[in-house]
Amino acid sequence: MARITSIVHKPDRERFWIFVDGEYCVSIRERTFPAMGLSVGDEITCEKSWKNFTGKTSMERKHGKKSRFDLSA
């Protein structure tokens, strides 16, 4: 299973960037990130929609399709 390999805080953008298996996967708002409880080493899959945490995913807002990121595993 895939793992979070890095979490990068981008204060100028008010986001956290999440990297899975060394590749960028998703960004999360600063105000949302603490409630998610994510940390480096967490096992995840890249199929889950982020609707539980953020409403529509940024991919859905911009392109009308779901994110490739999945935390449901």
WOUR-V898516 format. One line per field, one symbol per residue. ss: DSSP state (A for helix, B for strand, O for the rest). phi: phi as a letter, one per 30 degrees, with the letter a starting at -180 (. if undefined). psi: psi as a letter, one per 30 degrees, with the letter a starting at -180 (. if undefined). A space follows every 50 residues. Layout:
ss = ???
phi = ???
psi = ???
//
This chain:
ss = OBBBBBBBBBOOOOBBBBBBOOBBBBBBBAAAAAAAOOOOOOBBBOOOOO AAAAOOOAAAAAAOOOOOOBOOO
phi = .dbdcabcdcddchbccccchicebacbdedceeddidbejddbbcbddc edcbidddddddbibdddcbcdd
psi = llkkfkjkkieffhlkkkkkhgkkelkkkefeeeffgklkfkkllhfkkg efegbkleeeeefglllgkkgf.
//
